[in-house]
Structures are given as structure tokens and as C-alpha cells.
Amino acid sequence: MTERGEIRAEALMKRFGAFVAVADISFTVSPGEVVGFLGPNGAGKSTTLRMVTGVFPPTSGRCTISGHDVVRDAIAARTALGYLPERTALYTDMTVERYLRFVGEMKRIAAAALAGAVGAAMDATAVAHMAQRPIGTLSKGYRQRVGIAQALLGDPDVLILDEPTSGLDPEQAAEIRTLVRGLADARRTVLLSSHVLPEVESICSRVIILAQGRVVAVDAPARLEQRLRPHREVAVRAVGDAGALLALLRAVPGVLSVTGGPEPDGVLRYVVGFAHRTDIRREIAAAVVGGGMGLLALEPVVMTLEEIFLTLIGRPDGGEG
């Protein structure tokens, strides 16, 4: 049974003449999730988002928003959906409030509820103090806030945000990220497309990664890392004799590999590998200290989302064995 707020794409394909832009895209985003939608340029992200949002129909396959087919039940699907495209159509001669009222009217929000809906969207995006300013006089950051406000009108179950921080300076981008985090809750689903991978890593619980028009991975970054790496790793930083420390680390039961050596400042740094299903950090620390070494740090070594992404798009099968 489909839940309110669920996004379900099933074998989506889009062909432009002989060119297949997207082939057999399937994924599900559950209610309340914040999911990153990633891929290199030309991977099919924007094409997929346009099919999911009903901007144009798929050549084959289907997509539902809160159970409503975006082609066969387009009005109901769009009512459940708020969409921020990469290039938002803002009417720069309108004031913020007038533009949002205009969008609300197009969304068929009841006249009696429209003022309240516009006010709530402006409050949620912190643009209420700009209500009477023409959009053309606003900074890029505030224009993005207005774009998100129009997506929020009607209190949709699902938000789809395509590159919400594109072209913003670091301060504006940080403000938009904070805003997006605040929009996600137990009843609202967010699908976020972005080229800024640290941004996705800080906001999203799962990622969908596309390459060459196909999904190559759908999972939490931590689980993707487990798929891509043969074992867990920790970095041991210590002072003492390099040969003795190396021998101590190799002798710990469960250690699979030890690499490293002295750093330029004279501190020893060794990366110790062990099986994903085990945790021998306590034993590693005890061996270093018990061997008379000065333990400075024991730090996990993890792949960043960028490293995971680059590994996966270089392997179109998604790294599956």
C-alpha cells in the first residue's frame, strides 16, 4: 500500500528520438526521508526529476507521488508535490507576496486560505520582511528562498529541490542548507539534487546515484562504503619506535592489514584494517599502550561521499560483484 509522501519510480525511460537519456530508472523514497539525488553532468538527473514532477511524460515506466500517477492522475500528484527547478521561473517585476499569491492561485488554494498559506510559506523561508519588495531587487540567496517558498505553498507532502544552492556564495548556501534541514520532518519527504556532495552528506540520510542514465546505487553512504571497501580502517597516531609499533599492531588478533609509517613531524601513523563485522579498536589501543608507546589518537578512516560517488560512477554496475 502506497503511503502519503512516498515517491515511487518504476522502470522510467525517456527517449529523445534515437537518444536514450534515461534507461530503466527505479527507486522509492519513503515518507519523511531526505534523499540525495546525485550524478555527473549528463547522467539523467534533471530528465528524471522532470518525469517525477510531471513536467514531461516518460517514454515508458511510471512514477507516483503519494500514490498518484504523475501522468494519469496529474492534478492530484502535483497537489501533493512542491518543486524547485534548477532555474525557477520568478517574475521579477512582482513583489514577493504578489508572486506567491499568484502561484497559490495557480495551485488552486482556496481564496479564504490563500493569505494564510502565503504567510506560512514566507515565514518558513524567512522572507516575510521582503514581502513588498520586487523580486528583481533581491539577492540570489533571497530569490532562492522565494523559489522554495513557492514550492512550499499548499503544504505538499513531497518537496523536490533541484540544485537549491547553485550559484550562491558560501554564506547564502549555508543558510539554504539550514532551511532545507528545517523543512524535512516526519510527514514531509525531500528529494534533493545537488553537485555539492558535502552538502548532500550533511543533509541526506540516503543517496540515489545515477551514471549514464541508470541507477548505480541506492543506499546510506555508510552502507555504500561497506560495499566498496574490503574492510574497516582506523588510523593509529603514536610516538615510539616504528618497527616495534608495526609489530605490535600486526600481532593484534583480527588485524588484516597495516600500512603507514613516520610522518614529517616524526609522529608515527599507521592505518589498520579489520573486518566490517568486528570492532577491535579497544584491543588496538591496549596493544599500543601496553607496548610502551605513546598513543596520540585512534581515528576512524572513512570514505567521503565524494570518494564513494567517484568510485561508483567509474563502475557502471555500481560496484556489485
Sequence and secondary structure as in RCSB ss.txt:
>XXXX:A:sequence
MTERGEIRAEALMKRFGAFVAVADISFTVSPGEVVGFLGPNGAGKSTTLRMVTGVFPPTSGRCTISGHDVVRDAI
AARTALGYLPERTALYTDMTVERYLRFVGEMKRIAAAALAGAVGAAMDATAVAHMAQRPIGTLSKGYRQRVGIAQ
ALLGDPDVLILDEPTSGLDPEQAAEIRTLVRGLADARRTVLLSSHVLPEVESICSRVIILAQGRVVAVDAPARLE
QRLRPHREVAVRAVGDAGALLALLRAVPGVLSVTGGPEPDGVLRYVVGFAHRTDIRREIAAAVVGGGMGLLALEP
VVMTLEEIFLTLIGRPDGGEG
>XXXX:A:secstr
   TT EEEEEEEEEETTEEEEEEEEEEE TT EEEEE  TTSSHHHHHHHHTTSS  SEEEEEETTEETTTTHH
HHHHTEEEE SS    TTSBHHHHHHHHHHHTT  HHHHHHHHHHHHHHTT GGGTTSBGGGS HHHHHHHHHHH
HHTT  SEEEEESTTTT  HHHHHHHHHHHHHH BTTBEEEEE S HHHHHHH SEEEEEETTEEEEEE HHHHH
HHHSSSEEEEEEEES HHHHHHHHHTSTTEEEEEEEE TTS EEEEEEE TT   HHHHHHHHHHTT EEEEEEE
    HHHHHHHHHTSTTTT  
